């Protein structure tokens, strides 16, 4: 996506991606469809996991060859306003609800984790915060 409706600046969790324009529920926020795709066995060893985003049970995208793009700064929230949608060949980020210009964009990192032991403390600050980001077992 050459032109972007997103911008990056400081947020409560370091740097974050913010909407430059309003988005309506269902709007396309970002299109990753052209990104390189990998299965788990194609990831390099050793692997810098932060460079690769799991978007399906055995599907990863990244890393970008160029400078960081705004969606690289989308932070986690237990009450997100965006979601990753995988409908091959498309991999997109869509608005889960109306999002105002200037609002920080978030998605639930746990929603794309499958059979993964990685976890980290959550700092999203939402009333329904789970306290930890990890695979949501029993989906």
Secondary structure as UniProt FT lines:
FT   STRAND          6..11
FT   TURN            12..13
FT   STRAND          14..19
FT   TURN            25..26
FT   STRAND          28..31
FT   TURN            33..34
FT   STRAND          37..38
FT   HELIX           40..42
FT   HELIX           49..51
FT   STRAND          52..56
FT   TURN            57..58
FT   STRAND          59..62
FT   HELIX           70..73
FT   STRAND          75..76
FT   TURN            78..79
FT   STRAND          82..87
FT   TURN            88..89
FT   STRAND          90..95
FT   TURN            101..102
FT   STRAND          106..107
FT   HELIX           109..112
FT   STRAND          120..121
FT   TURN            127..128
FT   STRAND          132..133
FT   TURN            137..138
//
